[in-house]
Amino acid sequence: MKRGQAGYQLEVLIIIAVVGVTLAVVIPNLPPLGQKIAAVAGAIVFIAGFYYDLIIPGWRPGRRLGPPWNWVAFALLTAVIVALAGSFVITAKIPA
C-alpha cells in the first residue's frame, strides 16, 4: 500500500445504487411532503457519493480524471442533481 489505498472504493457506488433503488420504490408511496424530504435526502447522498468518488483520490483501474476535470465533472453532476431535486420540490403539490 505505497499510495495510501490499494483498492477501488466500490462501497460508494453500492450505496448510491441502494439509495437510488430505495427512492424509486419508496417515493411513490409517500405523502407529498415525505416525497420532498426523501428527494432532498437522496440528492444529498448522491452529491456526497459523487464527491467521494470523483474528488477524493484513490486507486482506479484505467484512466482517471485529474484536476481540474474532476472538479468540472463534480460541479456538473451536482448542478444536475440540485436542479432535478429542486424542480421536484418546487413543482410537487401538497394537498391542503
N, C-alpha and C positions, 0 to 999 in steps of 0.2 A: 504494500500500500504506500508507494512513494508519493503519489499525488493526492493523498488525503482520503480518497474514496475509490474503492476498487469495483463498485457495481453500479449498474443503472438503477435509478430510483423509480422502480415500477409501481411502488405503492401509491405515488401521487396520481398516476393515471388511473389506477384502480379506484381510488377514492372519487375522482372526478366522474368516472363511469357509473359507480354506485349511486352517487348523488343525482346524476342525470336520469338514471332509470327510476330511482325513487321519486323524483319530482314528476316524471312523466306519469307515474301511477297514482301518486297522492294528490297532485294539484287539482285534477278534475273532480275529486271527491270532497274537497274542502269548501267552506263558505268563501265568499269573495275576499273578505279581509284576511282569512287564512291563506288564500292563494297569493295575495300580495306579499305577505310576510314570508311565505315559502319561496317565492320567486326571488326576493331580495336576499334571503339567506343562501339560496343556491348560487346566486350571482357572486356573493362574497366568497363562497367556497371555490367557485370556478376561477375567480381572479387570483386568489391565493395559490391555487394549484398551478395556474399558468405562470405566475411569478416564480414559484419554486422550480418549475420545470424549465423555464426559459432563461431566467436571470442567475439563479444560484448555480455555481459551477459544479460539475460532476462528470464522470466518465460517460461518454456516449458512443455508441457504435456509429461509424461513418463520420461524415462532416457535421459540424455543429455551427450554429450561428454565433458569431463573435460580435463584440462591441463595434459599432453602435447598433447593428442589425437586430440583436436580441432585444434591445430596448424598443426599437421600432415595432417589432413583431408583438411584443408585450403591450405596447401602447395601442396598437390597432385592435388586438383581441379584447383589451379592456374597454375600448370605446364601443365595440360591437356589443359586448355583454351589457354594459351600462345602458346603451341605447335600447336594447331589447327588453331588459328588465324595467327600465324607466317607462317605456311606452306601454308595457303591460300594466304597470302600477297606475299610470295616468288614465288609461282608457278603460280599465276594468270597472264596471259599475257596482257599487254597493247598494243593495236594495234598502229603501228606507223603512 
